[in-house]
Amino acid sequence: MALAASVGQNGPMLKEFGTLMPLLRPQSKENGFARPNGEVLSHPGQGDSKMSRATRSFKLKLSQAGIDTLIETHCHLIRTTRALIAWGTTLHVAVDHLGTIPAARILALLASLDVSHYSGQQEHHVGAPHRLWSVATGIVERLRQAAPERSPPTLGTIYILALHELSRAAQPAILEAYVRSQSLDGPA
């Protein structure tokens, strides 16, 4: 794997696998790193709100059908937003979208979806903002209040249902959830 350094218009770049990635140049122990434009950072990622968000890892236990749903939903979201996004962002947007659906409709969707078809033993971990957990547990609590006689769904079930529903959502609803998740994804 050969890496070739080249100089682009924005300063030093690292060419790896056909892509150009900006290099952070060490300035000194006191100053930390500098971007190619000369901006000094105390650590890589500082000042970039997308990189410095508080995140945690969320576990998805999926079957092959569940993995297919995750992939389809991820691609559907990318096509809709025209943005290259992380897998955790897909889960975050899906749960955020599910949070906008009335409890009665979510209960009906749960009754009609065979969650066991999508859940499985393959564990996948995706990084998403802490807020995802708050939104998902809020959905579970709404369902508990709407149907106290029923056992509340697990968070894994909420994640699967959210992915399933986002893959079928209309473009305006997807864009609204995406914008909302991007503007509110600080720690909850």
N, C-alpha and C positions, 0 to 999 in steps of 0.2 A: 504494500500500500504506500505509494509514493505521494508525498505532499509537496506541492510546489508553491512557493510564496510568489506573489505578484503584487504590483502596486496599481491600485485602481484610482479613480478620481477622488475618492474619499479617504485615501491614505492606504496604509498597509492592509492587505487582505490575505486570507488563507484560502487557497483553492484546494477543496477536498471533494471528491466524488462529483465533480462538475458544478459545484456551487461555490459561491464566494461568501466567506464569513468574515466580518470585521474582527481584527485582532485587538485585544486590549494590551497596551504596552505598559510594562511596569515603569513607574516613574521613580518612586523611592519607597522605603518602608513607611515613611510618614504620610505620603500622598496617596498611596495605594496604586490604582490603575488609571489609565487615561484612554478614552475612546479615540478613534482616529482623528476626530475634530479637535482634540486637545482637552475636552472636558474631563476633569479628574474625578474618579469615583473611589470611595473608600473600600468598596468591594464590587465585584462584577454583578450587574443587575440593579445596583442602586439607582434610583431615579427613573427606573422603568417600571411603571405601575403594574404592568402585566407580569413582570418577573418577580416583583417584591410582594405580591399578594400572599396573605396567609392561606396556605392550602393544607390539605391532609389527603391521605390515600383512602379511597372508597373501594370496597371489595365487591365484585360482581361474580356470582357463581352461576355460570351459564352452560347450557347444552349447546350442541352444534346449531340448533335453531335459534337459540338465544344469541350466539355469536353472529349468526347471519343477520338477526334483527339489529344488533348493535352496529354492524357494518353498514347495513342499509340506511339506518337512521343517521349515522355519521355522514355518509355520502349525501343524503337528502339535505342535511343541514348545511354542508359545504356548498352544494349547488345553490341553495336558497340564499345564503348570506354572501356567497362569492368570496369567502374568507377561508384560509387554511387554519383550521382550529384543532385543538387537542382533544383527545378522546374524553377527558374529564369534562371539557366544556360541553360536549354533546350530552353527557349525563346531566350536567347542571341545567342546561337549557330544557331538556326533556322534563326534569322534575319541576322546574319553574313553570313550564307550560301546563303540566298536570295540576299544579297548584291553582290554576285559574279555572279549572273545571268544577262545576258544582258537585257536592258530595254525593247526591243521588245518582248523578250520571257516572261518577267513579265507581260507585257500588255496582251499578249495572254492568259497567265494563269489566269489573272484577269477576262478576258472575258469568260473563260470556267468554272470558279468556281462560284458556287452560294454561295456567302459569307453570305447571310442572313440565309442559312441553318445552319451555324456554329456560327453565332453571336446570342446573346440572352440577357436575363436580369440577368443571374447569374453572379455576380461580383466575380472575383478571383484576389487577389493581390499577385504578385511574386516579390521577390527582385532580382535585377540584377544590374550590373555596369552601371554607367551613360552613358557609351559609347553606350549602346544599343539604347538610344534615338537618338544619333548622327547618327548611322548607319541607323536606320529606317527613320529619316527625310531626310537623304541623298538619300535613295531609292525613297522617294516621290518626291524629287527635280529632280532626273534623269527622273522619269516618266513624270513629268510636262514638262520638256524640250523635251522629246521624243514625247509627244503627247499634245501640248499646247491647242488643241481643246477639250480635255477631261477634266473632273473634276478630280483633283488628288485624289487618295485614302486616306482614313483616316489612322491614325496610327493603329487603331484597325483592319482595313482591312489588313494592312501590316503584323501585328502579326499573324492573322489567315492564310493568304497565306503562310507566312514563316513556320508555324507549319505544314501546309498541305504539303508543298514541302519537308521539312526535313524528314517527315515520309516516303517519297517515294524516297529519295536520296540514291545514291550508297555509300557503305562503305568508299571508299577513299575520296569522297567529304565531308562526315560527319566528318571523322577524321581530315581532313584539317581545316574545320570550327571550330572544337573543339579545336585543338591546337592553331589556330589563336586567338580564343576568350580567351583562357587561358593566352596567352602571351601578349595580347594587352588590357586587361580589366581594366587598370587603368583609371582614369578620362580622358575623351576626351577633 
